[in-house]
Structures are given as C-alpha cells and as structure tokens.
Amino acid sequence: VEEVYVTGDFARGIDNQIIDLIFVGNEINREFLLKLIGKTEELIRRRIRYVIFPTEEFINYRKKLSNTAALIIWRREE
C-alpha cells in the first residue's frame, strides 16, 4: 500500500455509517486487507467500502478529483 484516502461524506466532514476508502498500490494483498477491514468494521460499528487502484491508474484518476473529494490519511514513507 502506497497511499490511503478517505472520500465521500467523511472527506467532507459529515458523519456517516459508511466510510469510503481508496487504497493505492501495485501489490496489495486483498485477502489480508479484507480481514483487516472486517475486524475494523466490528470495532467501529460502521461499514467500510473501498476501491483499490494501481499507482499509475490512480495518478490519472486523481487529476479528475477536486481537492476535497479525497483526503489522504496515510502515505508510505520512503
């Protein structure tokens, strides 16, 4: 995982029962991610929707978003 963004209502500062996330990276272990999301949903009692973008594809997608449509919440340090 290279970056993670929150989008939707939470990105706009609005509380919601669904949290929308974007994961960016080329070799994301989907099975492990699903386990983590399941555990997190139980702890926070909210649903998490997510999408995974390969790095290059997200670069093109990000250009189309407004600055408030996706807020970065994590970035891998190099």
Sine and cosine of phi, psi and omega as CSV:
sin_phi,cos_phi,sin_psi,cos_psi,sin_omega,cos_omega
0.00,0.00,0.81,-0.59,0.02,-1.00
-0.99,-0.13,-0.63,0.78,0.00,-1.00
-0.52,-0.85,0.43,-0.90,0.11,-0.99
-0.71,-0.70,0.72,-0.69,0.00,-1.00
-0.84,-0.54,0.56,-0.83,0.19,-0.98
-0.98,-0.19,0.65,-0.76,-0.02,-1.00
-0.76,-0.65,-0.12,-0.99,0.07,-1.00
0.94,0.34,-0.52,-0.85,-0.06,-1.00
-0.86,0.52,-0.69,0.73,-0.03,-1.00
-0.88,0.47,-0.59,0.81,0.04,-1.00
-0.91,0.42,-0.44,0.90,0.01,-1.00
-1.00,-0.08,0.06,1.00,0.03,-1.00
0.99,0.13,0.35,0.94,-0.02,-1.00
-0.95,-0.32,0.81,-0.59,0.02,-1.00
-0.92,0.39,0.61,-0.79,-0.03,-1.00
-0.41,-0.91,0.39,-0.92,0.05,-1.00
-0.98,0.19,-0.15,0.99,0.02,-1.00
-0.87,-0.49,0.77,-0.64,0.05,-1.00
-0.94,-0.33,0.83,-0.56,-0.01,-1.00
-0.98,-0.18,0.81,-0.59,-0.03,-1.00
-0.81,-0.58,0.51,-0.86,0.14,-0.99
-0.88,-0.48,0.83,-0.56,0.09,-1.00
-0.97,-0.25,0.74,-0.68,-0.03,-1.00
-0.88,-0.48,0.80,-0.61,0.05,-1.00
0.22,-0.98,0.33,-0.94,-0.08,-1.00
-1.00,-0.07,-0.42,0.91,-0.04,-1.00
-0.75,-0.66,0.89,0.45,-0.02,-1.00
-1.00,0.03,0.77,-0.64,0.02,-1.00
-0.98,0.19,0.99,-0.16,-0.08,-1.00
-0.90,0.44,-0.62,0.79,-0.01,-1.00
-0.90,0.44,-0.72,0.70,0.03,-1.00
-0.90,0.43,-0.67,0.74,0.01,-1.00
-0.87,0.49,-0.69,0.72,0.03,-1.00
-0.87,0.49,-0.64,0.77,0.05,-1.00
-0.89,0.45,-0.71,0.71,0.01,-1.00
-0.90,0.44,-0.66,0.76,0.01,-1.00
-0.90,0.43,-0.68,0.74,0.03,-1.00
-0.86,0.51,-0.72,0.70,0.02,-1.00
-0.90,0.44,-0.67,0.74,-0.02,-1.00
-0.91,0.41,-0.68,0.74,0.02,-1.00
-0.85,0.52,-0.64,0.76,0.03,-1.00
-0.90,0.43,-0.68,0.74,-0.03,-1.00
-0.92,0.39,-0.67,0.74,-0.09,-1.00
-0.99,-0.12,-0.11,0.99,0.00,-1.00
0.80,0.60,0.72,0.70,0.08,-1.00
-0.63,-0.78,0.38,-0.92,0.03,-1.00
-1.00,-0.01,0.62,-0.78,0.06,-1.00
-0.91,-0.42,0.85,-0.52,0.13,-0.99
-0.97,-0.23,0.61,-0.79,-0.03,-1.00
-0.56,-0.83,0.34,-0.94,0.13,-0.99
-0.68,-0.73,0.56,-0.83,0.03,-1.00
-0.92,-0.39,0.78,-0.62,0.05,-1.00
-0.90,-0.44,0.73,-0.69,0.24,-0.97
-0.89,0.46,0.47,-0.88,-0.13,-0.99
-0.80,0.59,-0.79,0.62,-0.05,-1.00
-0.89,0.45,-0.64,0.77,0.00,-1.00
-0.91,0.41,-0.62,0.78,0.00,-1.00
-0.93,0.37,-0.58,0.82,0.03,-1.00
-0.83,0.55,-0.71,0.71,0.03,-1.00
-0.93,0.37,-0.65,0.76,0.01,-1.00
-0.91,0.41,-0.66,0.75,-0.05,-1.00
-0.88,0.48,-0.54,0.84,0.00,-1.00
-0.88,0.47,-0.43,0.90,-0.04,-1.00
-1.00,0.06,-0.24,0.97,-0.06,-1.00
-1.00,0.04,0.50,-0.87,0.14,-0.99
-0.97,0.23,0.24,-0.97,-0.04,-1.00
-0.90,0.44,-0.43,0.90,-0.03,-1.00
-0.99,-0.15,-0.03,1.00,-0.04,-1.00
-0.97,0.25,-0.44,0.90,0.00,-1.00
-0.59,-0.81,0.88,-0.47,0.00,-1.00
-0.97,-0.26,0.81,-0.59,-0.01,-1.00
-0.94,0.33,0.73,-0.68,0.03,-1.00
-0.88,-0.47,-0.20,0.98,0.05,-1.00
-0.35,-0.94,0.64,-0.77,0.08,-1.00
-0.62,-0.78,0.74,-0.68,0.03,-1.00
-0.92,0.39,0.77,-0.64,0.06,-1.00
-1.00,0.09,0.67,-0.74,0.01,-1.00
-0.98,-0.21,0.00,0.00,0.00,0.00
